[in-house]
Amino acid sequence: MSAPAATPEQVRTFDDVILRAEQVSKVYPGTVALDKVDFNVYRGKVNVLVGENGAGKSTLMKILAGVQQPTEGHLILEGEPIQPKSPREAEEMGIGIIYQELNLFPNLSVAENIFMAHELTAGGAVIHHGQQEERTRALLARLEQPISPKTLIQYLRIGQQQIVEIAKALALEVKILIMDEPTSALSTAEVEVLVRVIDELTASGVSIIYISHKLEELMQIGDYITVLRDGRKIAEAPMAEVDLPWIIERMVGRDTAASYRPPQHAVERELLRVEDITLPKYGGGFLLDHVSFTLRAGEVLGIYGLMGAGRTELFECLMGLHPMARGDVWLGGKKLEGQIDKRIKQGIMLIPEDRQREGLIPELSVADNMLLASLRNYLRGPYLSRAKEEAAINRLVRELAIKVSNVQNLISSLSGGNQQKVVVAKTLLTSPQVLLMDEPTRGIDVGAKEEIFDIMRKLAAQGLGVIFVSTELKEIMAMADRILVMSKGVITRELNRAEATQQALVEASAIGHELVRKDGSGNGGG
């Protein structure tokens, strides 16, 4: 900007920058998370930030939002230096953030979460719940979500909780809004609504910082793109001047086409049989309505469906989480009995959709998280054998290529992709025969997805049965030997890889429950 030969276009671009990070570094013990990073936020534009897990994206956003302070460097907002010491200070400066990991209170209502720390009060003392609920209802209507403001967060599915996080940010009416993976749990229709809201915000002058691992989505909505790798800025460009290979090459420095190659392995004997699983819905009806299917050893079975289709509930029933569920599950010819602990012993294990709340304990180390579900395997008399524990941990760190400098570090110090690998490691240490994976690539980058897919292929080649849920059509079509499509608690169609097309999957996922039950086309076995 001080160059004497600056063109009119360069001057215009600089004048359009509302927020700039200059030479920002962040150093943790043993780790350089950010190394002299420059980052421009253009006024009234969608500013896309990409990079693999561990590239420094979330760290940079936390610095902009006042959650953390830089080790070096400074921030300039509308020409003035700023040093936000807390998220509240950043919000007062006009900077808001939607975090990648949900930050909600499960025992409070939707309205109470949206206005937490920003309560609408009568006379400055008494919270005006009626006004908060009215404002919440308007925000949710803007997002086209029929969620009651009085509903407790704990009763919402993860996609609905993500909608609440977005509504919470919109309630702040900020000048700069950071969206860190805002669509990772949203359906296609909900993403379309969010894109319309983003268009409204930028048209009114709000600047958006947008982080996502869905690269095609970024190319559709982004105006500018900045790429980070290993804590350094690699490139910045107008989105109109780049394409998908340009982005991937700068993110990972290698060809990731192998991420979507068909798995090569033999499919063997029947391993799992599910017969007439039924789960009643509170208030009448069914979340799952007589679901039946089979799984073979060495098979990767994909389950596709929109939010509310019953995919997660099916996995929960297979794990014995719902005492009210009816139906039979047979594993290796033996009928599964009991709830979660017994199901794990019998050889079935779940990698949950929400790894932060259901798969990991953030206050524990990487090692402790890996061992949580299999501690009985390391007993020597009444004591745990540290040598056996260390041998198991080191083996899985090596086999899964988990990037960790010390397994005694907190699990929260790892990137999202490596946290997901730790959840996989915890699962494998229970020696499962069937592995259930609920959205295993949610919130991880293209390189980490490739590694998770590779793990799935290797496990299937070893004779495990793998069932995975995904809302990503490309993933489900490439990875699955066979696909079950669900809609409103019923299997509407079964397809092998040769039959599967995007149109067929989308059409089957939109079939109404009544049509399925009327024509009897749903719930085919294997």
C-alpha positions in Angstrom: 0.0 0.0 0.0 3.0 2.3 0.3 4.3 1.3 -3.1 4.7 4.5 -5.2 3.3 2.9 -8.4 0.0 1.7 -6.9 -2.7 1.4 -9.5 -6.3 2.8 -9.1 -7.4 -0.8 -8.6 -4.9 -1.4 -5.8 -6.0 1.8 -4.1 -9.7 0.9 -4.4 -9.0 -2.5 -3.0 -7.1 -1.1 0.0 -9.9 1.4 0.7 -12.4 -1.4 0.7 -10.7 -3.3 3.5 -12.7 -2.8 6.7 -10.5 -5.0 8.9 -6.8 -6.1 8.5 -4.6 -8.4 10.4 -1.0 -7.5 9.9 1.9 -9.9 10.6 -0.1 -11.8 13.2 1.6 -14.7 15.0 0.4 -17.0 17.7 2.8 -19.3 19.6 1.8 -22.0 22.0 4.3 -24.2 23.9 5.9 -26.3 21.2 3.6 -25.1 18.4 3.5 -22.1 16.1 -0.2 -21.8 15.2 0.2 -18.6 13.1 3.4 -17.3 11.6 3.3 -13.6 10.5 -0.1 -13.8 8.8 -1.6 -10.9 6.8 -5.4 -11.1 6.3 -7.8 -8.7 4.6 -11.5 -8.4 5.3 -13.2 -6.6 2.4 -16.2 -4.4 3.2 -19.6 -5.9 2.3 -18.1 -9.0 0.8 -17.8 -12.7 1.6 -14.2 -13.2 2.6 -13.5 -17.0 2.4 -10.7 -18.5 4.5 -9.5 -22.0 3.7 -6.8 -24.4 4.8 -6.4 -27.9 6.2 -7.2 -28.7 9.8 -4.3 -27.2 11.8 -3.6 -24.5 9.2 -4.5 -21.8 11.8 -7.9 -20.7 10.5 -9.8 -21.0 13.9 -6.8 -19.5 15.8 -6.9 -16.4 13.5 -10.6 -16.1 13.9 -10.4 -16.3 17.7 -7.9 -13.5 17.6 -10.2 -11.3 15.5 -13.1 -12.1 17.9 -11.2 -11.3 21.0 -11.1 -14.9 22.3 -7.3 -15.0 22.1 -4.6 -12.3 21.8 -1.8 -12.5 19.2 1.8 -13.2 20.3 2.9 -10.7 17.7 1.2 -8.4 15.1 -1.8 -6.2 15.3 -5.3 -5.6 14.0 -6.6 -2.5 12.2 -10.4 -1.8 12.0 -11.5 1.0 9.7 -8.0 2.5 9.9 -7.7 2.4 13.7 -5.6 -0.2 15.6 -7.7 -2.4 17.9 -6.8 -4.9 20.7 -10.0 -6.8 21.7 -9.4 -8.5 25.0 -12.6 -10.5 25.0 -15.5 -11.5 22.8 -17.6 -8.8 24.5 -15.1 -6.1 23.5 -15.0 -7.4 19.9 -18.8 -7.3 19.7 -18.8 -3.7 21.0 -16.4 -3.0 18.1 -18.9 -4.7 15.7 -17.2 -8.1 15.3 -19.3 -11.3 15.9 -18.5 -15.0 15.5 -20.3 -18.3 14.9 -18.0 -20.9 16.3 -17.2 -24.2 14.6 -18.1 -26.1 17.8 -21.5 -25.3 19.2 -21.5 -23.0 22.2 -25.0 -23.4 23.6 -26.6 -24.1 27.0 -28.6 -27.4 26.7 -30.8 -26.7 29.7 -31.9 -23.3 28.5 -34.4 -22.4 25.8 -33.7 -21.3 22.3 -34.6 -17.7 23.1 -32.4 -17.7 26.3 -29.4 -19.0 24.3 -29.8 -16.4 21.6 -29.9 -13.5 24.1 -27.4 -14.9 26.6 -25.3 -12.0 27.9 -27.4 -9.6 25.7 -30.7 -10.0 27.5 -33.6 -7.6 26.8 -34.6 -6.1 30.1 -37.4 -4.1 31.5 -35.9 -1.2 33.5 -32.4 -2.7 33.2 -33.2 -5.3 35.9 -35.9 -7.8 34.9 -35.4 -9.9 31.7 -38.3 -9.4 29.3 -38.8 -12.9 28.1 -41.8 -12.0 25.9 -39.7 -9.6 23.8 -36.8 -12.1 23.6 -39.2 -14.8 22.3 -40.8 -12.5 19.8 -37.3 -11.4 18.5 -36.3 -15.1 18.4 -39.4 -16.1 16.5 -38.5 -13.4 13.8 -34.9 -14.5 13.6 -35.9 -18.1 13.1 -38.5 -17.1 10.5 -35.8 -15.3 8.6 -33.9 -18.6 8.6 -37.1 -20.5 7.7 -37.0 -22.7 10.8 -40.3 -23.6 12.6 -38.5 -24.0 16.0 -40.3 -22.7 19.1 -38.4 -20.1 21.0 -39.3 -21.9 24.2 -37.8 -25.3 23.2 -34.9 -26.4 25.3 -31.6 -26.8 23.3 -31.2 -30.3 24.5 -34.2 -31.4 22.5 -32.9 -30.1 19.2 -30.9 -32.2 16.8 -27.4 -30.9 16.0 -28.5 -29.3 12.7 -31.2 -27.3 14.5 -28.7 -26.3 17.2 -26.4 -24.9 14.4 -29.4 -22.9 13.2 -29.7 -21.4 16.7 -26.0 -20.5 16.7 -26.5 -18.6 13.4 -29.6 -16.8 14.8 -27.6 -15.9 17.9 -25.0 -14.2 15.7 -27.6 -12.4 13.6 -29.2 -11.0 16.8 -26.0 -9.0 17.4 -26.3 -6.9 14.3 -22.5 -6.6 13.8 -20.5 -5.0 11.0 -18.2 -8.1 10.6 -19.6 -11.6 11.1 -17.3 -14.6 11.3 -18.9 -17.9 10.3 -16.7 -20.9 11.2 -18.2 -24.0 9.5 -21.8 -22.7 9.7 -23.2 -25.4 7.4 -21.4 -28.5 8.6 -24.6 -30.0 10.0 -27.2 -28.3 7.7 -29.2 -29.9 4.9 -29.0 -28.6 1.4 -32.3 -26.7 1.8 -31.0 -25.0 5.0 -27.7 -24.1 3.3 -29.7 -22.4 0.5 -31.6 -20.3 3.1 -28.3 -19.3 4.8 -26.9 -18.2 1.5 -29.9 -15.9 0.9 -29.4 -14.5 4.4 -25.7 -13.9 3.6 -26.7 -12.1 0.4 -29.0 -9.8 2.5 -26.2 -9.1 5.0 -23.6 -8.2 2.4 -26.1 -6.1 0.5 -26.6 -4.1 3.7 -22.8 -3.6 4.1 -22.0 -6.4 6.6 -18.7 -8.1 5.9 -18.6 -11.9 6.2 -15.6 -14.0 7.0 -16.6 -17.5 5.9 -14.7 -20.8 6.8 -15.9 -24.1 5.3 -14.4 -27.3 4.0 -17.1 -27.6 1.4 -15.1 -26.1 -1.4 -17.8 -26.0 -4.1 -20.0 -24.1 -1.6 -17.2 -21.6 -1.0 -16.7 -20.9 -4.7 -20.4 -20.2 -5.1 -20.7 -17.6 -2.3 -17.2 -16.2 -1.9 -16.0 -12.8 -3.2 -12.3 -13.2 -2.0 -10.3 -16.2 -0.9 -7.3 -16.5 1.4 -5.4 -19.8 1.8 -3.5 -20.8 5.0 -1.2 -23.7 5.3 0.8 -24.7 8.4 0.1 -21.4 10.0 1.3 -19.3 7.1 -0.6 -17.3 4.4 -0.1 -19.0 1.1 -2.3 -17.0 -1.3 -5.1 -14.4 -1.6 -7.2 -13.8 -4.7 -10.6 -12.7 -5.9 -12.8 -15.8 -6.1 -13.7 -15.1 -9.7 -10.0 -15.6 -10.7 -9.5 -19.1 -9.1 -10.9 -22.6 -9.6 -11.1 -25.8 -7.5 -7.7 -27.3 -8.4 -6.1 -23.9 -7.6 -7.6 -24.0 -4.1 -6.8 -27.6 -3.4 -3.2 -27.3 -4.6 -2.5 -24.4 -2.3 -4.3 -26.0 0.6 -2.7 -29.4 0.6 0.0 -29.3 -2.0 -1.0 -32.6 -3.5 -3.7 -34.3 -5.6 -6.7 -35.4 -3.6 -8.6 -37.1 -6.4 -7.9 -40.4 -4.6 -10.4 -39.2 -1.9 -13.2 -40.3 -4.1 -11.9 -43.6 -5.6 -14.1 -46.6 -5.1 -13.0 -48.9 -2.2 -11.5 -52.2 -3.3 -12.3 -55.1 -1.0 -14.2 -58.3 -0.8 -17.7 -58.5 0.6 -18.2 -61.7 2.6 -20.8 -63.4 4.8 -23.8 -61.7 6.5 -22.5 -60.0 9.6 -25.4 -57.9 10.9 -29.1 -58.3 10.5 -31.6 -55.6 11.6 -35.2 -56.6 11.8 -38.2 -54.3 12.2 -36.6 -51.6 14.4 -39.3 -49.2 15.6 -38.9 -46.1 17.8 -42.0 -44.3 19.0 -42.1 -40.5 18.7 -43.2 -38.3 21.7 -46.7 -37.2 21.0 -47.5 -40.0 18.6 -46.1 -41.6 15.4 -42.6 -43.0 14.9 -39.1 -41.7 14.5 -38.2 -45.2 13.1 -41.0 -47.3 11.5 -40.1 -51.0 11.0 -36.6 -50.5 9.6 -34.9 -53.7 8.4 -31.6 -54.3 6.5 -28.5 -56.4 6.5 -24.7 -55.8 6.5 -22.0 -58.1 5.2 -18.4 -58.4 6.5 -16.1 -56.2 4.5 -19.0 -54.1 3.3 -19.2 -50.3 3.5 -22.9 -49.5 3.7 -23.9 -45.8 3.3 -27.1 -44.2 4.7 -28.3 -41.1 3.0 -31.2 -38.8 4.0 -32.2 -35.3 4.9 -32.4 -34.0 8.5 -35.1 -35.7 10.4 -34.9 -38.9 8.3 -34.0 -41.0 11.3 -30.4 -41.8 10.5 -28.9 -40.8 13.8 -31.8 -42.4 15.7 -31.2 -45.7 13.9 -27.6 -45.7 15.1 -28.7 -44.9 18.6 -31.1 -47.8 18.5 -28.4 -50.2 17.2 -26.3 -49.1 20.2 -29.2 -49.8 22.7 -29.6 -46.1 23.7 -33.5 -46.1 23.5 -35.2 -48.5 25.9 -38.5 -47.8 24.1 -37.2 -49.1 20.8 -38.5 -52.4 19.5 -37.1 -54.9 16.9 -34.2 -57.3 16.8 -30.5 -56.9 16.0 -28.4 -59.9 15.2 -24.5 -59.7 15.0 -22.7 -62.8 13.8 -25.8 -64.9 14.3 -26.2 -63.8 17.9 -29.0 -61.5 19.1 -27.8 -58.3 20.7 -29.1 -57.6 24.1 -28.8 -54.8 26.7 -27.8 -51.2 26.3 -24.6 -49.4 25.3 -22.0 -51.1 27.5 -23.2 -54.6 26.5 -23.5 -53.7 22.8 -19.8 -52.5 22.9 -18.7 -55.8 24.5 -20.8 -57.7 21.8 -18.9 -56.0 19.0 -20.7 -52.9 17.8 -19.3 -49.3 18.3 -20.4 -45.8 17.3 -18.5 -42.7 16.1 -21.1 -40.0 16.9 -21.9 -37.0 14.8 -21.0 -34.5 17.5 -17.5 -35.5 18.4 -17.0 -32.7 20.9 -20.0 -33.5 23.1 -20.5 -37.2 22.6 -17.1 -38.6 21.4 -14.5 -36.8 23.5 -13.9 -35.3 26.9 -12.1 -32.0 26.3 -10.6 -31.8 29.8 -8.7 -35.1 29.2 -5.6 -35.8 27.3 -5.3 -37.5 23.9 -4.2 -40.7 25.6 -7.0 -40.8 28.1 -9.6 -40.1 25.4 -8.3 -43.0 23.3 -8.5 -45.4 26.3 -11.9 -44.4 27.6 -14.0 -47.2 26.1 -11.5 -50.0 26.5 -9.9 -49.7 29.9 -10.9 -53.2 30.9 -8.4 -54.5 28.3 -5.5 -53.0 30.2 -6.1 -54.5 33.7 -3.4 -56.4 35.4 -5.2 -57.6 38.5 -6.8 -54.6 40.2 -4.5 -52.1 38.4 -4.1 -50.7 34.9 -1.0 -51.7 33.0 0.7 -48.6 31.8 2.9 -50.5 29.4 -0.1 -52.1 27.7 -1.8 -48.7 27.5 1.2 -47.1 26.0 1.7 -49.9 23.4 -2.0 -49.6 22.3 -1.8 -45.8 22.1 1.4 -45.7 20.2 0.1 -48.4 17.7 -3.0 -46.4 16.9 -1.2 -43.0 16.7 1.1 -44.7 14.1 -1.5 -46.6 12.2 -4.0 -43.7 12.0 -1.2 -41.0 11.4 -2.5 -38.9 14.3 -0.5 -35.7 14.4 0.3 -35.1 18.0 3.5 -34.0 19.6 2.7 -35.6 23.0 -0.2 -37.9 23.7 -0.5 -36.3 27.2 -1.5 -33.0 25.6 -5.2 -32.0 26.0 -7.4 -33.4 23.2 -8.6 -29.8 22.6 -5.0 -28.9 21.4 -5.5 -31.0 18.2 -7.1 -30.0 14.9 -10.6 -31.2 14.1 -9.3 -33.9 11.7 -6.9 -35.3 14.3 -9.6 -35.2 17.0 -11.8 -37.3 14.7 -8.9 -39.8 14.3 -8.7 -40.0 18.1 -12.4 -40.9 18.2 -11.8 -43.6 15.6 -8.8 -44.9 17.6 -11.0 -45.0 20.8 -13.5 -47.1 18.8 -11.0 -49.5 17.3 -9.5 -50.2 20.7 -12.8 -51.9 21.7 -12.2 -54.5 18.8 -15.5 -53.9 17.1 -17.0 -56.2 14.4 -19.4 -53.4 13.2 -18.4 -49.7 13.1 -21.1 -47.1 12.9 -19.9 -43.7 11.6 -22.3 -40.8 11.9 -21.1 -37.9 9.6 -17.4 -39.0 10.0 -16.1 -36.1 7.8 -18.2 -33.3 9.4 -16.1 -30.2 9.9 -12.8 -31.6 8.7 -10.7 -30.5 5.6 -10.3 -32.2 2.3 -6.9 -33.8 3.3 -8.3 -35.2 6.6 -11.3 -36.5 4.7 -9.0 -38.5 2.4 -7.3 -40.0 5.5 -10.7 -40.9 7.1 -11.8 -42.5 3.8 -8.6 -44.5 3.7 -9.2 -45.7 7.3 -12.7 -46.8 6.3 -11.3 -48.8 3.3 -8.7 -50.5 5.3 -11.1 -51.5 8.1 -13.5 -53.0 5.5 -10.6 -54.8 3.9 -9.9 -56.4 7.3 -13.4 -57.8 7.4 -15.2 -55.2 9.5 -18.7 -54.1 8.6 -18.9 -50.3 8.2 -22.1 -48.3 8.2 -21.7 -44.6 7.7 -24.1 -41.7 7.4 -23.3 -38.7 5.2 -25.3 -35.7 3.8 -22.5 -35.3 1.1 -23.7 -37.0 -2.1 -20.2 -37.3 -3.6 -19.0 -39.0 -0.4 -21.8 -41.5 -0.1 -21.7 -42.4 -3.8 -17.9 -42.9 -3.9 -17.4 -44.8 -0.6 -20.5 -47.0 -0.2 -20.8 -50.5 -1.8 -24.5 -50.2 -1.1 -26.7 -47.2 -0.1 -29.9 -47.1 1.9 -31.9 -43.9 1.6 -34.1 -42.9 4.5 -37.0 -40.5 4.7 -39.1 -39.8 7.8 -38.1 -42.9 9.7 -38.4 -45.4 6.7 -35.9 -46.8 4.2 -37.3 -45.6 0.9 -34.8 -47.2 -1.4 -31.7 -49.4 -1.6 -29.1 -48.9 -4.3 -25.8 -50.5 -5.2 -22.9 -48.3 -6.4 -23.7 -48.9 -10.1 -27.3 -47.8 -9.6 -26.7 -44.8 -7.5 -27.1 -41.4 -9.1 -27.5 -38.0 -7.4 -31.0 -37.7 -8.8 -32.0 -41.1 -7.5 -30.7 -40.4 -4.0 -32.3 -37.0 -3.8 -35.7 -38.2 -5.1 -35.7 -41.2 -2.7 -34.8 -38.9 0.3 -37.8 -36.7 -0.5 -40.4 -39.4 -0.6 -43.2 -38.9 1.9 -43.7 -41.4 4.7 -47.3 -42.1 3.6 -46.2 -42.9 0.0 -43.6 -45.4 1.3 -46.0 -47.2 3.5 -48.7 -47.3 0.9 -46.7 -48.8 -1.9 -44.5 -51.0 0.3 -41.3 -49.9 -1.4 -39.3 -49.1 1.7 -37.1 -51.1 4.1 -35.6 -53.6 1.8 -33.0 -56.0 3.3 -29.6 -56.7 2.0 
